[in-house]
Amino acid sequence: MKFGILGIHTVTIKQNMRTKILLFAAAAMAAGVVGSNAQVLSANIAGYVVSTTITNNPGYQLYSVPLDSGSNTLKNLFPSAPAATEIIVWQNGAYNIATYNTALGGHWKTNGVNADLMQMPVGTGYFVQTLSPFTNTFSGSVDPYTGVSVTNTYAASTYVLIGSEIPYSDAVTNTATSNLTGVAGNPTRYKWHTASPGFDIYTWTTPLGGHWKLNGVNAVPTLGVGEGFFFNPNATYNWVQKGP
């Protein structure tokens, strides 16, 4: 791994979806960079996330878009893939499937129509189905900038397929990072298991200060960099996070 950028922070993010997530943020270097280099250009963090799929014939894996590339089109995020690989997003209550066609330089298609320009903003959740493993590298910047808050609002009783807009890897109850707590929304979170396959269903209950529960037992779910999940709040839910 080797990556660097001039700015308030230097960060390297690397991810292997099969085993673990490694997140290295050189925040400790920030003071030195600011103090010794007069050419600081911006306060945002840039880096990359390496995602390696697995094969489970056919095997569905659930991820999310971790960084802002400046052009988050399907083709820009996934410039190539094995033949017949599917990227599956949830839009307006239904799945939208784009399939990779290797002919003529390689293009994504939905129902035979070119889907290369389909937008996948940061935090978009998506399933991948592939018959052979492949590695995809996301590069870009963290959205939002350092110290800036971002709010995503989800309507009551609506299922959304999402991920963290900021590439944190932490317990969802950490208010300084993931900050995915129930409060008034009493949401349900569906965490995907590829090997099973299926979902673990976490529900938020408000008594005794509020807790996430799995099968009726208190359980704090984690959320990884580039991890997608289904989310369903019972009331309008504002997911507020602050850039690192």
C-alpha positions, 0 to 999 in steps of 0.5 A: 500500500502506498498513497499520499496527498497534500492536505490537512490529513493524509490517509490510506484506506484498504479493505478486503471484504472477505476477512477484515477492514484496515483503516489507517488515517494519519491524523497524527501527521496533520499538525506537522503537515500544517505547521511545516508546509505552507502549501496546504491545499484543502481540508478534505481527506483522500485515499482509496479502498480496495474491495475484493469479492468472493465467489459462492456460485452465484454468491451475493455480497453486499457493499456500499460506495465508500468515496467520492471519485468526482464522477460516481458513475457505474462505469467510473466506479467499476471500469471492468469486471468479469463477464456477466457480473451484476451490480444490483441497487435498490431504487424506488422499492425495486431492484435495478440490475446492471450486468457487465458485458465484456464486448466492445471494450466492456460496458454495463447494461440494464435490460440491454441498454447501456447503463455506464452513466448510472449514478452511484453516490457515496453511501449507495448500497449495492449487491454484487453477484459474480462467478469469479472473484475480482478486485475493484479499487475505489479512489477519491475523497471522503465526503464531507470535508473534515469536521463538517456534518452530513445529514441523510434523511430517510422516510418512515416505513421505507426500505433503503439500501445504504452504507456510511457516507463517511468511511468509518469502521466502528460500532454503530453506537459510537456517536463520534463516528457511525452514529447510527442510533435509534432515538425516535426512529425505532429503526431496523437494520438488516446486516447481510451474511454472504456465507449463509446467505441471509440477514441478521435483523437488528432492531432498536428498542427505546426502553432503558436508554435505548439498545440495538437487539438481535433476536431479543438480546442486546447486541451492538452491530458494527459497520465497516468501510464499504459495508452496505445494509438495508435500513427501515425506520418506523419514523422519519430518521435523520442520520447525522455524521461528522467528517473525521 
